[in-house]
């Protein structure tokens, strides 16, 4: 039964897989999660991320190396206008790119706080967490190339416990003044 899944690794794998944790350290409880897997370029994963942004009601926390896609910027600004707590952590070195500067300046003008790492080029995390219910990760940056041209993968995990853990990691980064600082134009 597993062989057909392995024979077509580049096809869209949006199957709502139920993850069963087989090996759990003692003292920890198992959790079930749904997982959607999207591949670029064929699935245009950033469109799925934007749909998640459109449904956010409390918060959107984004930690990503590159954020240049007008599609993503627009969705984050619209979420902020709806009263959603939107925060972004990105890479300081990446801000040398004109598209990144434009995107970050647009977010900042909308009132979205942005932090950058103080350890250039080490921001490899590409993660979004929304409302303690959804967590995304994978290889895809929030860029047009990452969405439409590159070979990328994006996992969308719908699970409260996993999303809470991702939120806690994001907030620990947000509060870490030795590794991250506010970005001001």
C-alpha positions in Angstrom: 0.0 0.0 0.0 2.9 2.4 0.6 4.5 1.8 -2.8 1.9 3.9 -4.8 2.5 6.8 -2.5 6.3 6.6 -3.1 6.0 6.1 -6.9 4.7 9.6 -7.5 6.6 12.0 -5.1 6.1 15.1 -7.2 2.3 14.9 -7.5 0.2 16.9 -5.2 -0.2 15.0 -2.0 -3.1 16.8 -0.5 -4.7 13.8 1.1 -5.4 15.0 4.7 -3.1 12.3 6.0 -3.7 11.2 9.6 -0.3 11.1 11.4 0.0 8.5 14.0 3.0 8.8 16.2 4.3 5.3 16.7 7.3 6.0 18.9 6.5 8.4 21.7 8.8 9.0 24.6 7.3 7.9 27.9 5.3 10.6 29.6 4.2 12.1 26.3 0.8 11.8 24.8 0.1 11.0 21.1 -1.7 13.5 19.0 -3.3 13.3 15.6 -2.8 15.9 13.0 -3.9 16.5 9.4 -1.1 17.1 6.9 -1.4 18.7 3.5 1.7 18.6 1.3 2.1 21.1 -1.5 4.9 21.1 -4.1 6.1 24.0 -6.2 5.9 24.9 -8.9 2.8 22.7 -9.8 0.7 23.4 -6.7 1.8 27.1 -6.2 2.0 26.6 -2.4 2.0 30.2 -1.5 -1.6 30.5 -2.7 -2.5 27.9 0.0 -0.6 30.0 2.6 -2.5 33.1 1.6 -5.8 31.2 2.1 -4.7 30.4 5.6 -3.8 34.1 6.2 -7.3 35.0 4.9 -8.9 32.8 7.6 -6.7 33.9 10.6 -8.6 35.6 13.4 -6.1 36.0 16.2 -2.5 35.9 15.0 -0.1 35.1 12.2 3.6 34.7 13.1 6.0 34.3 10.1 9.7 33.4 10.3 11.2 33.2 6.9 14.5 34.0 5.1 12.9 35.7 2.0 9.6 37.5 1.9 9.2 39.3 -1.4 5.9 38.0 -2.9 3.3 40.7 -3.4 0.7 38.0 -2.9 2.0 37.3 0.6 2.6 40.9 1.5 -1.0 41.9 0.5 -2.5 39.0 2.5 -0.5 39.9 5.6 -1.4 43.6 5.4 -5.1 42.7 4.9 -4.9 40.4 8.0 -3.4 43.3 10.0 -6.3 45.5 8.9 -8.8 42.9 10.2 -7.2 43.2 13.6 -5.0 40.1 13.4 -1.7 40.2 15.3 0.9 39.8 12.5 4.6 39.6 13.2 7.5 38.8 11.0 11.1 37.6 11.6 13.4 37.6 8.6 17.1 37.6 7.7 19.0 40.9 8.0 21.4 40.0 5.2 18.5 39.3 2.9 17.4 43.0 3.3 20.1 43.9 0.9 17.8 42.7 -1.8 15.6 45.5 -3.2 12.4 43.4 -3.4 12.9 42.3 0.2 13.3 46.0 1.2 10.1 47.0 -0.6 8.1 44.1 0.9 9.4 44.7 4.5 8.8 48.5 4.2 5.2 47.9 3.0 4.6 45.6 6.0 6.1 48.1 8.4 3.9 50.9 7.0 0.9 48.8 7.7 2.0 48.6 11.3 3.4 45.0 11.2 6.4 44.7 13.5 9.4 43.1 11.9 12.5 41.7 13.5 15.7 40.6 11.9 18.4 38.3 13.0 21.7 39.7 14.2 23.5 36.6 12.8 23.5 37.1 9.0 22.4 34.4 6.7 21.5 32.0 9.4 17.7 32.3 9.1 16.9 29.0 7.5 13.5 28.6 9.2 10.6 28.9 6.9 7.6 28.6 9.3 4.2 30.1 9.8 2.0 29.6 12.8 -1.7 30.8 12.8 -4.2 30.9 15.7 -2.7 27.9 17.6 -4.2 25.6 15.0 -2.1 25.7 11.8 1.6 25.5 11.3 3.4 25.5 8.0 7.0 24.6 7.2 9.1 23.3 4.4 11.7 24.7 2.0 9.6 27.5 0.4 10.3 31.1 1.0 7.5 33.7 0.6 8.7 34.6 -2.9 7.3 34.4 -6.4 10.1 32.1 -7.4 9.4 29.9 -4.4 5.8 29.7 -5.4 6.0 29.3 -9.2 9.5 28.3 -10.4 11.6 26.6 -7.8 11.3 23.0 -6.6 9.9 23.5 -3.2 7.8 21.7 -0.6 5.3 23.2 1.9 3.7 21.1 4.7 0.6 22.5 6.3 0.0 20.8 9.6 -3.4 21.3 11.4 -2.9 20.3 15.0 -3.3 22.4 18.1 -0.4 20.9 20.1 2.1 21.2 17.2 0.9 24.8 16.5 1.3 25.8 20.1 4.9 24.4 20.1 5.6 26.4 16.9 4.1 29.5 18.5 6.3 29.1 21.6 9.4 28.8 19.4 8.5 31.9 17.5 7.8 33.9 20.6 11.1 32.7 22.2 12.9 34.0 19.1 10.8 37.2 19.2 11.9 37.9 22.8 15.6 37.0 22.3 17.3 40.4 22.1 20.7 38.9 21.7 19.8 37.2 18.4 17.0 39.4 17.0 16.4 43.1 16.9 13.5 45.3 15.6 13.9 46.4 12.0 13.4 50.0 11.4 13.8 51.7 8.0 
